[in-house]
Amino acid sequence: MGLVLSVSAALIIPTNLLVAAALLKLLLKRGCQSWCFVLNLALADTLVGVAITGLATEDFSNSFTHHHYAPLVIYNSTNTSQPAPPGKTRCLLRMAFLTSPCVASISSMFLISLDRYIAIKLPLHYSLMSGRGKTVGFLLALWIGSFTTGFLPVMVHQLQAVGPYDGFCAFFNVTHDITIIILYCALFFPLLSLFIFMYLDILKIACIHHKQISQIRQMSSRAEDSHHGPSQYHHHPQHHLLRSWSHVKALKTVLVLVGCFLVLWSPFFVVCIVHLLCRRCALKEVLENYLWLLGLLNSLINPLVYACWQREVRLQLSAMFSCITSRLLSEAAPSVMERGHSSPPAHNHACVSEGDTPSPSIRIPISSLDAQAVHFTDTTSL
């Protein structure tokens, strides 16, 4: 498990940081509210990868301790009435630092979807509802709520597991089962209902706009044929509908993002409910070893979706890579030229052994060699 978590963290952190750098450049160029929410999603997924490294370290240390000091732990654990070991508190903190950015990532996806929904549903009020102060307020409330949700099992002892801690740091070993229902399933299923409602409403709006655009284009073509010139009567409605239709087309990336989120996180929460209702089904190992890791994989899928599906992010990443490549080539070129300057002309001594006198036919004046060398280096520099 420690090896799997280490590989996951090694993939999640650099991928999200690269996409976050591209999003930051786009945000500085355009200053759009949507890019702030997407950048917040990339930063939350980066923190998920950082928290996974802590869990991998905990797993490696537990394996090392169990391998070398297992007899001491067995002989000293005869008293079952002693308080919980200090490793339980450390595991609770690690789980809190992992749960908080996961909740922030899910909430960021909800804010992105809500932002697109308002831009399509209420395009005239979108500029009034968006602003720098409101965006900062939304993000601040998101992170406060996420950290409160993540650290609630640490602060409230009734939400912690009742049984003894066996040293293996896992979510179900330190957290009570009621916490899963109250904190996580109560967060996931309402958001799922809102996602379904918003996208069904957006689908209906998109169908209406598509019909209106096709009707306006037909009327414009008929007016041009009758008046033998371009008609300006339907210019403004068509422009407004085309702008709304561009928002609908831009929603494709968000739709893919939410679809991946539902595919990767739904099995975990659904099986959590089944596990709470059916104790004899023995689904704890499936949740901890497979479905939980499948949910964490969402933090790697999110930046890949934006890098592949969002045209602006893809162009910005290609511009960044081309800039880095050109800088590396420009730094490598002077070093090659310096080596060309410092290397002596070896071809005039190649056929002359030690102690032999070169024949007059291969004797070349030094002045002519210097002149050729200067001419060659000048051409190379140019």
Beta strands, then each sheet from edge to edge (+ up, - down):
end
